Amino acid sequence: MVLRSCWKSRHKNNCGPAPRWIRSGLAALFWLCVTQLDFGCGAVRETKNVVQKDAEFDVTYNDTVTSENQTIYAFNHTISRNKTEGVRVSVDVLSQGLESPTLFVVRQKQAVLSFQVPLILRGLYQRKYPYNHVGRTLCQPPTRAASETQYFFVDVSTLSSTGTNYQLRVSRVESFTLQNSALQRPHPNLRFYSALFVLFPTLVFLCFALSLFLSFQCPVYDLDNNVAFIGMYQTMTKKGAITVQRKDFPSNSFYVVVVVKTEDEACGGPLRFYPLRPDELIDAGNRTKVLDVIVTPAINSEVYVMGMLFCLGIFLSFYLLTLLVACVENKRMNKKREVFQNPADMSPAETGKTPASPYEYGSFADNGSTLSSEAITDSATSTDNNYRYLERSLESVGRSRQESLSSVEEDDYDTLDDINSDKNIVRTKKFLYVSDLSRKDKRVLSKKYQIYFWNIATIAVFYALPVVQLVITYQTVVNVTGNQDICFYNFLCAHPLGALSAFNNILSNLGYVMLGLLFLLIVLKRDIVHNRALVRNELSALECGIPKHFGLFYAMGTALMMEGLLSACYHVCPNYTNFQFDTSFMYMIAGLCMLKLYQKRHPDINASAYTAYACLAAVIFFSVLGVVFGKGNTVFWIIFSVIHILSTLLLSTQLYYMGRWRLDSGVLRRMVYIVYTDCIRQCSGPMYIDRMVLLVMGNIVNWSLAAYGLIERPNDFASYLLAIAICNLLLYFAFYIIMKLRSGERIQCLALVCILFTAVVWGFALYFFFQGLSTWQKTPAESREHNRDCIVLSFFDDHDIWHFLSSIAMFGSFLVLLTMDDDLDTVQRDKIFVF
């Protein structure tokens, strides 16, 4: 009727019978409905035979299930609100039918758990491991009543028409609850800083996973492929630990799940060889792990406070000690100033000397100059006519000091014709003195070396900001996902605070910042004193001692502070991808120290800031390449070793000839000529013996390090590169000290104390550094095998002690560089040897 009505509504003038094709469609539709009805009736008639059984705990049920029947086991048990009990469902399928597995569904009050047997778990390269014996642990549903009887059902079904034999056993888990009084009755001091330690010591290498479900909700994921879904997760082999903050489990309860992995490869173990065939099932064997689970309360707020005060107290004591030494030094400088200061009642005409310009270094070519030997006299006399020193009056000196440094360029002095003609003469003399290499205008060099500080400050800002953002992202990912395998902490001594997982490793870097700032203050004080001496035209400041340039010292102090900041950022989440944060400024510190040592006796020819930082940038670039591509890559090591050796040869040539050589197309011709004239035509020794000894030793050390890297190919390329820089620095420092003593100079008491103290501290620092509490060169599970307990105040571990001692040792090393030539403050520069 509906069809006819619709037809009539559209064709009101035609009310005849419906066309034949419509009647055929209705007949087909009617036949289809009858067929489906008949099929549904047949399906109803073929419904499975459902059998429900009342089951009991600790009883093994042997039964068979087919596609025509389904068995339901009903269990009831009494649960208590104040007691948590675990229920274990164990299933063993005796048949070998893999085409139609048996499905087990456990229905609880507020959760449903299902699994199939045989259970197929996938490993590396999609390998399949079947398990015919499966055990699952049921979590206890929450209840508000003091005691309640609840039911749960186990449904067994399959699609196999031949039938599957199985065994089912449900039992209560003994020792399901890990008792801990700190959890059940929280102490008032544990409210904010409280955490839990979960320790798993064992001696057998077998990879397994640990997961903590902090929500205490059902179901609990306890399979290899889903154990990392919720909560905190980490892999381990022999031991491990997880620190949990109380804020993460407000219910004072959480689940601890331990699952043995199907393969050891995830923990760095070997992968057994199997022929890789599609859909081939592999027998995993009997993988059983026996372990101990220990839950203990973590440190309280008092330990946190004591750790912070301990850290601050150590480094504030250096501020107090520096203040005392500064007072003593101030008295000594006042006495020395009285000795070397011009008498106030004598004019320059009476003294017989022309006032010195505060912008000119070196000795004065006057009759009053006193030289130490005939060789020095000859040197000064031979260069007297070439060196036309500018003499200014006292009034012009005062006006010149008010001029801006920005108006002076480094080339202003070198553009004079006499300097250009004398460079090759002066710098290639057999015996050089500081006066020969300190002829440039002071304003030029002050501006040149101040660039070191401003450049490193700019680098620090642009380098540090992305680093801070990156490590914050890392820490956020760890906190959100709960994956403890992202960061390589010492989990046995990792104390969280707020969002930070290892606050103690970050706090211990405070020493770099505080001592770096203290060094900057010391340098600033010396800079101010020196500038005041120049204003007073003191002879000791104008023509005595090593030329005072503080730009590199400022750069060194800034680098030390940045090392502390970036090391703290690295320890927010130490891993493979951000290790260069911890070493970048270590390279800069080593390079700046070598530059400062060289600058002391070669102020005019030291490298510019742009060249120095470009070379350090190349070092950091190779460091990143080595970390990414250097592990086991023979081609990379060959290229790096060749570059290392060539760089050593070029630098040796630059140092030996004081920069008076050219790298151009004729360099090979000149090398052949020198070999012919000095070795073949006549055998003559090197002109600069001391320099040659240093450079030969340096080349031996660097070539040996290059050969070691090429043969051994160490995994930690960043540390290997840092070792090269430190070895060269130590070699140059030892050479400097030996040559200083050989030249008749002495080391003052303060500098000697700094040297001895620094050497002892470096020794202890390196001992703690090589303890190796964690390593990102291995898997996270293997790294945890190196974890150790705290050793100081139950708060700091060995690596924290390394941070303390290394920051102190670096500060002491900087003081050595600052004070080692104080004995020359009263010696004229034309009597100070260059080496």
BALUMGU-587136 format. One record per residue (C-alpha): residue number from 0; x, y, z. Coordinates in steps of 0.1 Angstrom, whole numbers, m for minus. Layout:
> num,u,v,w
> NUM,X,Y,Z
...
This chain:
> num,u,v,w
> 0,0,0,0
> 1,29,23,7
> 2,43,17,m27
> 3,9,23,m44
> 4,4,55,m24
> 5,38,69,m34
> 6,31,60,m70
> 7,m2,77,m69
> 8,13,109,m54
> 9,36,112,m83
> 10,13,101,m111
> 11,m22,112,m101
> 12,m36,105,m136
> 13,m24,69,m137
> 14,m38,46,m110
> 15,m34,12,m129
> 16,m15,m18,m116
> 17,22,m17,m108
> 18,46,m27,m136
> 19,58,m63,m139
> 20,95,m55,m128
> 21,83,m42,m95
> 22,62,m73,m88
> 23,93,m94,m95
> 24,115,m74,m71
> 25,89,m78,m43
> 26,89,m116,m48
> 27,127,m118,m46
> 28,127,m97,m14
> 29,102,m120,2
> 30,122,m151,m7
> 31,154,m135,8
> 32,136,m128,41
> 33,123,m163,44
> 34,158,m177,37
> 35,174,m155,64
> 36,146,m165,89
> 37,153,m201,82
> 38,190,m197,86
> 39,185,m178,119
> 40,163,m206,132
> 41,190,m231,123
> 42,217,m210,140
> 43,196,m209,171
> 44,192,m247,169
> 45,231,m250,166
> 46,239,m228,197
> 47,269,m241,217
> 48,263,m262,247
> 49,272,m240,277
> 50,283,m258,309
> 51,287,m238,341
> 52,306,m254,370
> 53,311,m242,406
> 54,349,m243,410
> 55,372,m241,440
> 56,406,m227,446
> 57,437,m249,445
> 58,420,m276,424
> 59,433,m287,390
> 60,405,m292,364
> 61,412,m314,335
> 62,387,m309,307
> 63,381,m308,270
> 64,366,m280,250
> 65,354,m280,214
> 66,336,m257,190
> 67,303,m271,201
> 68,306,m266,239
> 69,318,m239,262
> 70,327,m243,298
> 71,323,m216,325
> 72,340,m220,359
> 73,324,m199,387
> 74,346,m189,417
> 75,337,m169,447
> 76,360,m155,474
> 77,358,m131,502
> 78,378,m99,499
> 79,386,m74,526
> 80,390,m36,523
> 81,422,m36,544
> 82,438,m66,529
> 83,449,m73,493
> 84,451,m108,479
> 85,463,m120,446
> 86,446,m147,425
> 87,466,m167,400
> 88,449,m184,370
> 89,472,m211,355
> 90,464,m228,322
> 91,482,m256,305
> 92,469,m267,270
> 93,479,m303,264
> 94,469,m304,227
> 95,491,m291,199
> 96,465,m274,178
> 97,480,m241,168
> 98,454,m234,141
> 99,426,m230,166
> 100,438,m217,199
> 101,418,m219,231
> 102,404,m186,244
> 103,402,m180,282
> 104,381,m150,294
> 105,382,m140,331
> 106,352,m119,340
> 107,355,m99,373
> 108,333,m73,389
> 109,350,m44,373
> 110,374,m59,348
> 111,377,m84,320
> 112,409,m103,311
> 113,412,m125,281
> 114,441,m145,266
> 115,447,m173,242
> 116,466,m205,246
> 117,490,m212,229
> 118,501,m176,236
> 119,522,m161,208
> 120,547,m134,217
> 121,569,m117,192
> 122,606,m109,196
> 123,632,m92,174
> 124,627,m94,137
> 125,591,m106,144
> 126,602,m140,157
> 127,573,m159,172
> 128,575,m177,205
> 129,546,m200,215
> 130,537,m207,251
> 131,514,m236,260
> 132,516,m229,297
> 133,502,m195,307
> 134,497,m180,341
> 135,479,m146,347
> 136,475,m128,380
> 137,442,m111,387
> 138,440,m79,406
> 139,416,m74,435
> 140,385,m52,427
> 141,381,m23,451
> 142,354,m26,477
> 143,340,m1,502
> 144,327,m27,526
> 145,348,m41,554
> 146,343,m76,539
> 147,325,m87,507
> 148,320,m119,488
> 149,326,m115,451
> 150,323,m139,421
> 151,345,m142,390
> 152,341,m165,361
> 153,365,m182,337
> 154,351,m189,303
> 155,368,m215,281
> 156,360,m218,244
> 157,376,m227,211
> 158,368,m230,173
> 159,385,m264,171
> 160,361,m291,160
> 161,384,m319,173
> 162,386,m307,208
> 163,414,m293,230
> 164,425,m308,263
> 165,435,m284,290
> 166,442,m280,327
> 167,429,m251,347
> 168,440,m242,382
> 169,431,m211,402
> 170,450,m204,434
> 171,458,m177,458
> 172,492,m160,456
> 173,513,m163,487
> 174,533,m132,498
> 175,514,m111,473
> 176,517,m80,495
> 177,551,m65,500
> 178,549,m53,536
> 179,564,m19,544
> 180,555,2,574
> 181,563,35,557
> 182,536,28,532
> 183,509,18,556
> 184,516,44,582
> 185,534,74,566
> 186,558,93,588
> 187,552,131,590
> 188,587,138,576
> 189,580,117,545
> 190,552,136,531
> 191,570,156,505
> 192,603,140,498
> 193,593,104,504
> 194,600,78,479
> 195,604,40,476
> 196,634,20,465
> 197,627,m12,446
> 198,658,m33,443
> 199,662,m65,423
> 200,696,m82,429
> 201,704,m114,410
> 202,734,m131,395
> 203,720,m147,363
> 204,721,m127,331
> 205,685,m130,320
> 206,666,m100,305
> 207,634,m91,323
> 208,612,m61,327
> 209,599,m43,358
> 210,568,m22,358
> 211,551,m3,386
> 212,514,3,383
> 213,508,33,405
> 214,471,37,399
> 215,462,3,416
> 216,435,m4,390
> 217,425,m34,370
> 218,435,m50,348
> 219,472,m54,353
> 220,493,m57,322
> 221,518,m85,328
> 222,528,m97,293
> 223,560,m89,275
> 224,542,m69,249
> 225,521,m48,272
> 226,540,m45,305
> 227,552,m10,295
> 228,517,4,288
> 229,510,20,322
> 230,531,32,351
> 231,569,32,354
> 232,589,7,333
> 233,625,m4,330
> 234,645,m34,317
> 235,673,m51,338
> 236,694,m81,340
> 237,711,m85,374
> 238,700,m56,394
> 239,680,m24,392
> 240,660,1,412
> 241,631,25,408
> 242,625,55,430
> 243,589,64,434
> 244,576,96,449
> 245,547,95,473
> 246,528,120,452
> 247,526,94,424
> 248,506,68,445
> 249,481,87,466
> 250,464,54,476
> 251,496,43,493
> 252,496,11,472
> 253,509,1,438
> 254,515,m31,418
> 255,550,m44,411
> 256,551,m65,379
> 257,581,m85,368
> 258,581,m102,334
> 259,609,m122,318
> 260,615,m111,283
> 261,613,m135,254
> 262,649,m126,243
> 263,680,m112,260
> 264,688,m89,231
> 265,667,m61,246
> 266,691,m60,275
> 267,723,m63,254
> 268,726,m101,256
> 269,733,m124,226
> 270,705,m134,202
> 271,705,m171,195
> 272,708,m180,158
> 273,677,m193,142
> 274,669,m197,105
> 275,645,m168,98
> 276,615,m183,80
> 277,581,m167,78
> 278,556,m178,104
> 279,580,m203,120
> 280,575,m208,157
> 281,606,m209,179
> 282,608,m226,213
> 283,620,m200,238
> 284,631,m227,263
> 285,628,m226,300
> 286,634,m189,310
> 287,630,m187,347
> 288,643,m159,369
> 289,648,m161,407
> 290,651,m127,423
> 291,646,m108,455
> 292,623,m78,458
> 293,632,m52,485
> 294,610,m22,492
> 295,624,4,515
> 296,616,40,523
> 297,638,66,507
> 298,655,95,524
> 299,635,122,542
> 300,635,160,539
> 301,663,163,565
> 302,687,145,542
> 303,678,168,513
> 304,685,198,534
> 305,718,184,547
> 306,729,177,512
> 307,721,212,500
> 308,739,228,530
> 309,769,205,525
> 310,772,215,489
> 311,768,252,497
> 312,792,251,527
> 313,820,235,507
> 314,821,262,480
> 315,813,291,503
> 316,844,282,523
> 317,864,290,492
> 318,849,325,492
> 319,860,330,528
> 320,895,316,521
> 321,899,338,491
> 322,889,368,512
> 323,916,360,537
> 324,942,355,510
> 325,932,388,493
> 326,937,407,525
> 327,972,392,530
> 328,980,398,493
> 329,968,434,495
> 330,993,441,523
> 331,1021,426,504
> 332,1013,446,472
> 333,1012,478,492
> 334,1047,471,505
> 335,1060,462,470
> 336,1043,494,455
> 337,1062,515,480
> 338,1095,500,469
> 339,1091,504,432
> 340,1071,537,432
> 341,1089,568,420
> 342,1097,593,448
> 343,1071,620,449
> 344,1097,649,453
> 345,1118,640,422
> 346,1110,651,387
> 347,1116,631,356
> 348,1146,653,349
> 349,1161,646,383
> 350,1156,609,380
> 351,1171,608,345
> 352,1143,588,330
> 353,1115,597,306
> 354,1080,588,319
> 355,1068,555,304
> 356,1036,553,283
> 357,1010,530,299
> 358,1002,517,264
> 359,1038,505,254
> 360,1054,473,266
> 361,1090,463,266
> 362,1122,479,278
> 363,1133,515,271
> 364,1162,522,248
> 365,1178,548,271
> 366,1211,549,289
> 367,1195,541,322
> 368,1184,506,311
> 369,1202,478,329
> 370,1206,445,311
> 371,1215,411,326
> 372,1242,399,302
> 373,1261,408,271
> 374,1238,388,249
> 375,1209,409,262
> 376,1229,441,258
> 377,1236,432,222
> 378,1200,424,215
> 379,1188,457,229
> 380,1216,477,212
> 381,1210,460,178
> 382,1174,468,178
> 383,1177,503,193
> 384,1178,520,159
> 385,1149,499,146
> 386,1126,503,175
> 387,1114,539,176
> 388,1094,540,208
> 389,1069,569,212
> 390,1076,590,242
> 391,1046,608,257
> 392,1045,634,285
> 393,1024,628,316
> 394,997,650,302
> 395,994,631,270
> 396,993,599,290
> 397,962,611,308
> 398,945,621,276
> 399,953,588,259
> 400,938,566,286
> 401,904,584,280
> 402,903,573,244
> 403,879,546,234
> 404,893,511,227
> 405,869,508,198
> 406,889,535,179
> 407,920,513,178
> 408,924,484,154
> 409,949,456,157
> 410,966,465,125
> 411,972,501,135
> 412,1007,493,149
> 413,1016,465,124
> 414,1011,488,94
> 415,1043,508,103
> 416,1071,500,79
> 417,1097,493,106
> 418,1075,467,123
> 419,1069,449,90
> 420,1106,448,82
> 421,1116,437,117
> 422,1091,408,122
> 423,1113,382,105
> 424,1144,396,123
> 425,1129,398,158
> 426,1108,366,159
> 427,1135,344,144
> 428,1163,354,168
> 429,1179,325,187
> 430,1171,341,221
> 431,1139,359,225
> 432,1126,380,254
> 433,1092,391,263
> 434,1100,426,253
> 435,1105,413,217
> 436,1070,399,216
> 437,1052,426,235
> 438,1056,456,212
> 439,1020,462,201
> 440,998,489,216
> 441,982,479,248
> 442,948,492,237
> 443,950,469,206
> 444,958,438,226
> 445,932,447,253
> 446,905,449,226
> 447,918,417,210
> 448,917,396,241
> 449,885,410,254
> 450,868,395,223
> 451,875,361,239
> 452,852,369,267
> 453,824,385,247
> 454,825,357,221
> 455,823,329,247
> 456,794,348,264
> 457,775,350,232
> 458,782,313,224
> 459,771,304,259
> 460,737,321,255
> 461,730,306,221
> 462,742,271,231
> 463,725,269,265
> 464,690,280,256
> 465,683,251,232
> 466,700,227,256
> 467,677,237,285
> 468,646,233,263
> 469,657,199,251
> 470,665,184,286
> 471,631,198,299
> 472,615,179,271
> 473,634,147,279
> 474,624,149,316
> 475,588,155,306
> 476,588,125,283
> 477,602,104,311
> 478,576,116,336
> 479,547,112,312
> 480,556,78,297
> 481,572,63,327
> 482,599,48,305
> 483,630,45,328
> 484,652,33,299
> 485,654,68,283
> 486,678,82,309
> 487,710,65,323
> 488,709,74,360
> 489,726,57,389
> 490,692,44,400
> 491,706,32,434
> 492,714,68,443
> 493,689,89,423
> 494,669,112,446
> 495,640,130,429
> 496,628,165,436
> 497,597,177,419
> 498,598,169,382
> 499,636,161,384
> 500,645,124,386
> 501,680,128,399
> 502,683,161,418
> 503,715,152,436
> 504,734,148,403
> 505,722,183,393
> 506,730,199,426
> 507,766,186,427
> 508,773,208,396
> 509,768,239,417
> 510,805,240,423
> 511,814,248,387
> 512,791,278,388
> 513,801,292,422
> 514,839,287,417
> 515,837,300,382
> 516,821,332,395
> 517,847,334,423
> 518,875,332,397
> 519,859,360,377
> 520,858,381,409
> 521,895,374,415
> 522,904,383,379
> 523,883,415,381
> 524,901,425,413
> 525,935,420,396
> 526,923,439,366
> 527,913,469,386
> 528,945,469,406
> 529,966,467,374
> 530,946,495,357
> 531,951,517,388
> 532,988,510,387
> 533,989,521,350
> 534,971,553,359
> 535,997,560,386
> 536,1025,552,361
> 537,1041,526,383
> 538,1072,511,368
> 539,1063,476,379
> 540,1031,478,359
> 541,1046,496,329
> 542,1078,477,321
> 543,1080,448,344
> 544,1065,413,345
> 545,1045,393,321
> 546,1021,417,302
> 547,987,417,319
> 548,959,407,297
> 549,927,394,314
> 550,904,387,285
> 551,913,350,284
> 552,910,347,322
> 553,874,361,319
> 554,867,336,291
> 555,880,308,313
> 556,858,317,343
> 557,828,320,320
> 558,836,286,305
> 559,838,270,339
> 560,804,284,349
> 561,789,272,316
> 562,804,238,322
> 563,785,236,354
> 564,752,247,338
> 565,755,223,308
> 566,767,194,330
> 567,736,199,351
> 568,715,199,320
> 569,731,167,309
> 570,724,150,342
> 571,687,159,340
> 572,685,130,316
> 573,719,115,307
> 574,718,95,275
> 575,735,89,241
> 576,721,120,223
> 577,730,148,248
> 578,764,136,261
> 579,782,164,241
> 580,765,189,264
> 581,787,177,292
> 582,820,179,272
> 583,817,209,248
> 584,829,234,273
> 585,855,210,286
> 586,871,213,252
> 587,869,250,254
> 588,885,251,289
> 589,914,230,277
> 590,919,251,246
> 591,917,284,265
> 592,942,272,291
> 593,967,263,264
> 594,961,297,247
> 595,967,315,280
> 596,999,296,286
> 597,1011,306,252
> 598,999,341,256
> 599,1020,347,287
> 600,1053,348,267
> 601,1039,355,233
> 602,1013,383,237
> 603,1018,398,203
> 604,1014,366,182
> 605,988,347,201
> 606,958,335,181
> 607,928,357,177
> 608,894,349,193
> 609,878,341,160
> 610,906,316,150
> 611,906,300,184
> 612,868,295,186
> 613,867,283,150
> 614,892,256,158
> 615,873,246,190
> 616,841,245,169
> 617,858,220,145
> 618,868,199,176
> 619,832,198,188
> 620,820,190,153
> 621,844,160,152
> 622,832,150,186
> 623,796,148,175
> 624,806,129,143
> 625,826,104,164
> 626,798,98,188
> 627,773,92,160
> 628,795,74,134
> 629,827,65,152
> 630,816,33,169
> 631,834,5,150
> 632,837,26,118
> 633,872,20,104
> 634,868,46,77
> 635,860,74,102
> 636,890,65,124
> 637,913,65,95
> 638,901,99,84
> 639,903,113,119
> 640,938,99,125
> 641,951,115,93
> 642,935,149,102
> 643,949,146,138
> 644,984,140,126
> 645,983,167,99
> 646,970,192,124
> 647,998,183,148
> 648,1024,189,121
> 649,1009,222,111
> 650,1007,235,146
> 651,1042,224,154
> 652,1055,243,124
> 653,1035,274,134
> 654,1050,273,169
> 655,1085,265,159
> 656,1088,294,134
> 657,1067,318,155
> 658,1043,322,127
> 659,1069,333,102
> 660,1061,307,75
> 661,1036,304,47
> 662,1014,275,37
> 663,1013,279,m1
> 664,1023,261,m32
> 665,1061,266,m25
> 666,1060,250,10
> 667,1071,216,m4
> 668,1100,232,m22
> 669,1111,250,9
> 670,1109,218,30
> 671,1131,199,6
> 672,1156,228,6
> 673,1158,228,44
> 674,1163,191,45
> 675,1190,193,19
> 676,1209,222,35
> 677,1205,211,72
> 678,1206,173,69
> 679,1224,163,37
> 680,1248,191,28
> 681,1258,197,64
> 682,1245,181,96
> 683,1233,210,118
> 684,1212,209,149
> 685,1179,228,154
> 686,1183,265,160
> 687,1156,265,188
> 688,1165,235,208
> 689,1139,241,236
> 690,1111,245,212
> 691,1122,215,192
> 692,1122,193,224
> 693,1086,204,232
> 694,1073,198,197
> 695,1090,164,194
> 696,1075,153,226
> 697,1041,167,216
> 698,1042,149,183
> 699,1052,116,199
> 700,1022,119,223
> 701,998,129,196
> 702,1009,103,171
> 703,1007,76,199
> 704,971,87,207
> 705,962,87,170
> 706,976,51,167
> 707,958,40,198
> 708,925,54,185
> 709,930,38,151
> 710,939,4,166
> 711,915,2,196
> 712,887,24,182
> 713,872,33,217
> 714,835,35,219
> 715,835,67,239
> 716,849,90,213
> 717,840,122,232
> 718,862,111,262
> 719,889,101,238
> 720,890,135,222
> 721,890,152,256
> 722,919,130,267
> 723,939,143,236
> 724,932,179,247
> 725,941,172,283
> 726,973,154,274
> 727,985,183,253
> 728,976,208,280
> 729,995,188,307
> 730,1025,184,284
> 731,1027,221,276
> 732,1022,230,313
> 733,1050,207,324
> 734,1073,222,297
> 735,1064,257,309
> 736,1072,249,345
> 737,1105,232,336
> 738,1116,260,313
> 739,1106,285,339
> 740,1129,269,365
> 741,1156,263,339
> 742,1156,301,331
> 743,1164,309,367
> 744,1129,320,376
> 745,1111,308,408
> 746,1076,299,418
> 747,1062,318,447
> 748,1047,302,477
> 749,1010,309,468
> 750,1015,295,433
> 751,1034,264,447
> 752,1006,257,471
> 753,980,260,443
> 754,1000,235,422
> 755,1004,209,449
> 756,968,213,461
> 757,954,211,425
> 758,975,180,417
> 759,962,161,448
> 760,926,171,441
> 761,929,160,405
> 762,942,126,416
> 763,912,120,439
> 764,888,134,413
> 765,900,110,386
> 766,897,81,409
> 767,860,88,414
> 768,855,96,377
> 769,867,61,367
> 770,842,44,390
> 771,817,43,362
> 772,783,43,378
> 773,764,42,345
> 774,772,42,308
> 775,751,51,278
> 776,775,30,256
> 777,756,m1,267
> 778,720,m9,270
> 779,700,6,299
> 780,698,m29,315
> 781,736,m33,313
> 782,741,2,326
> 783,722,m6,358
> 784,747,m33,366
> 785,772,m5,373
> 786,749,13,397
> 787,760,18,433
> 788,747,31,465
> 789,753,66,479
> 790,785,72,498
> 791,782,107,513
> 792,753,117,536
> 793,731,90,519
> 794,726,116,492
> 795,757,119,469
> 796,773,91,449
> 797,808,87,434
> 798,800,108,403
> 799,787,136,426
> 800,821,135,444
> 801,837,138,409
> 802,817,169,403
> 803,828,184,436
> 804,865,176,432
> 805,868,184,395
> 806,853,218,400
> 807,877,225,428
> 808,906,211,407
> 809,897,233,377
> 810,894,263,400
> 811,929,255,414
> 812,943,251,378
> 813,930,285,369
> 814,946,300,400
> 815,979,283,390
> 816,978,300,356
> 817,969,333,373
> 818,997,333,399
> 819,1025,312,385
> 820,1044,342,371
> 821,1039,366,400
> 822,1076,363,407
> 823,1083,383,375
> 824,1063,414,385
> 825,1095,432,394
> 826,1116,419,365
> 827,1120,440,334
> 828,1105,424,303
> 829,1138,425,284
> 830,1152,401,310
> 831,1123,375,308
> 832,1130,347,284
> 833,1105,334,258
> 834,1099,297,256
